[in-house]
Amino acid sequence: MIGFRVDVYTDEYLPDGVTDADALLTVCAEDDGTPGEPDVEHVEVIVIDCSGSMSTPATKIYAARRAACAAVDGLRPGTLFAVIRGTGTAQVVYPPGGGLARAATDTRDQARRTINRMSAAGGTAIGSWLLTARDLFAGHPDAVRHAILLTDGRNEHESAADFTDALAACRGHFQCDSRGVGRGWVAAELTAVSDTLLGTARDISDPADLVADFQAMTKAAMARALPAVSLRVWIPHGARISTFKQVHPTLEDLLERGTAVGGQETEFPTGAWGAGCRDYHLSVSGLLPHRITRPSRLARIAVVTDGRRLAGGDVQAMWTADEQLHTQVSREVRHSRGVIDLAEAIRLGMAARGRGDLAAAGAHLGRALDLARASHDQATAEILEQVVEADPAGDAPAGDAPWARPDVDPHLFEVLEVRYRFTRALEPRRAR
């Protein structure tokens, strides 16, 4: 049976008069091995881009077929599944005639044969692929519903409005992990899918790496035991939630997902869960300082599913004029704030570069590089080192702000936009 716990890290003391507070919330799900609710049903839909560009080079479509077969092999017995061939339209190629098949030895064999016959020709219309997947999931609202979407190109055979409308129509119906293979895909499209559908986005530069990635996604999906888990946040009257982001294992902004549920509570969906931990950064503004001798409750967090409270925790602090107390800053909160600041610096830098302001881009991306190095985020730092330089002309005084390199391969920025969302955990932490 899956059990939850919530660990809260915050500054225990706040300066007099301060009306804002931050907390890092670690939510962990653990299988305690005891009998619980019956096994939940799983539904998996595999969406493979079969547009013409997938044949250039041919290694992409070959690798995509192998990866799709590996995903089928990784399904738990009894899982309902389907395979969609995505071009300018969406075609359910397995099972024949549409619908869903139940994973067994014979259906896996049939699916692999079908997958290995898929050819690459046509366009790219990701929204239509997702809508077809939504229709397949429709009859199974209580299942763990997960899709894998692979593409190698820009979504150029449907309008931006159609794509946006499709995402909105799919929101809440299933989760989707999106992958871009090779070059030509657009980070904003991959992340729009993952953000809206509570999944992850990742770049796969070498098609040979697709099999391992599809195996990992399928294994994670099959391990999920609760189809829909939400975090319910209570704050005091007059206060507001100014930031609520998942900061590990991936960076996701949850604020716009929130729904008021009465009183001073807001509920944020987080999708299906199996065993594992996720970190969330919460900022509350508009608090009313109290000079009392016991901690004040600044927020309350509850893990809920189907209206049931599974675990919870309180954010508490005291206001004080004692500088020795209120300058003791939580290293956990400082780390999660650094993750958010790094992401914002990258976002501002890429926006500045997009409008041709290389000086501003260099300032923001140079700060991002400093933050990445300080947090030991080596993967992000290595990319940033390729897009900024300290002195492009060779004659700037020492200490001048870095500049964005003007001759960087544009694809590197697509990679950066996807990769910085995968974050590093802070360990060890204080015992709670």
Salt bridges, closest charged atoms under 4 A:
ASP7 OD2 - ARG5 NE 3.14
GLU12 OE2 - ARG430 NH1 3.96
ASP16 OD2 - ARG291 NH1 2.55
ASP22 OD1 - HIS281 NE2 3.05
ASP22 OD1 - ARG337 NH2 3.17
GLU30 OE2 - ARG5 NH1 2.82
GLU37 OE2 - ARG308 NH2 3.28
GLU41 OE2 - ARG102 NH2 3.62
GLU41 OE1 - HIS140 ND1 3.16
GLU44 OE2 - HIS146 ND1 2.69
ASP73 OD1 - ARG112 NH1 2.36
ASP109 OD1 - ARG112 NH2 2.20
ASP135 OD1 - ARG134 NH2 3.25
ASP152 OD2 - LYS60 NZ 2.66
ASP177 OD2 - HIS146 NE2 2.81
ASP195 OD1 - ARG421 NH1 2.98
ASP203 OD2 - ARG419 NH2 2.82
ASP213 OD2 - ARG179 NE 2.57
ASP213 OD1 - ARG202 NE 3.90
GLU252 OE1 - ARG257 NH2 3.22
GLU267 OE1 - ARG232 NH2 2.51
ASP279 OD2 - ARG429 NH2 2.39
ASP314 OD2 - ARG297 NE 3.35
GLU332 OE1 - ARG430 NE 3.09
GLU344 OE2 - ARG347 NH2 2.69
GLU385 OE2 - ARG373 NH2 3.16
GLU389 OE1 - ARG405 NH1 3.09
ASP409 OD2 - ARG183 NH1 2.96
GLU427 OE2 - ARG429 NE 3.95
